[in-house]
């Protein structure tokens, strides 16, 4: 006996929700109880409790997000690292789960790939894209950073969020201020690093390292540079303006293949302008901090011994974090 086609209302519902619907939605759209009972064991998938994918194929990530929202119920939103990844923060790691937030009286719960966390905080800037509801970029980044297991993970998330211009440091700080004092303390140092102007976690670690030197002045992170004719130069990771010395952090994580070659070769325009340049890797910064600091100090002293070249540096504006 051929299967009865779905009603127009059910077909429209599934079109809007990428083939995902709750049991209640299907019944209200005219799908018979027998169909809802029978088809999941043959042609449909049950992806979460009482949430069905009207297909035998594995769910896509978007279908998983929709299923999570349907299971979490009205007023829920995709949150934490899941939302941060959606907003473009690649260092946020949801570990394959769909993280959601909901308001009381619903409580914390977990099933399959989805986790719901209750929160009293209201997100006035919640993002809606069709059937998707997501925490705003600032809340997503703060929640993802708070849940990250290490300080370096927390810093990486907040630094990337600011430097990729996904969110401002002010917006991050505003959401951090809404946390309880004990919880906010977990994010104080990562927020300061995000506000410092560094563009990566290795740069933040280098900035901390340089701050412990009794010889070196405070460097500028990622300033804009021009030579004597006004021609733009490559922005160094750290800059000592009094002596025109640059520090470059070369990382295969962010540049590989042809991009790696280009990254290393770009330092040559700084050298051609008379700037003293020292390069290093994130591994050296982390594993050999004393040697790295000594290398930077020797470079600074060498730059002091020659006339300052005709180079203009413009410090980028940074807003202090809490």
Protein Blocks (a to p, Z undefined) as FASTA:
>chain_A
ZZddddfklmmmmmmnnopacfklmmmnopafklmmmmmmmmmccfbghiacdbfbdcdf
klmmmmmmmmnoghiacehjllmmmnopakbcgehpacdddddfbdcddehjbccdddfb
dcfkbccehjbccddfklmmmmmmmmpmbfklmmmmmmmmmmnomacfklmmmmmmmpcf
klmmmmmmmmmmmmnopabfklmmmmmmmmmpckbccddehiacddfkopacdddfbdcf
knopadddddfklogcjlmmmmmmmmmmmmmnopacddddfklmmmmmmlmmmmmmmmmm
mmmmpccdddddddddddddZZ
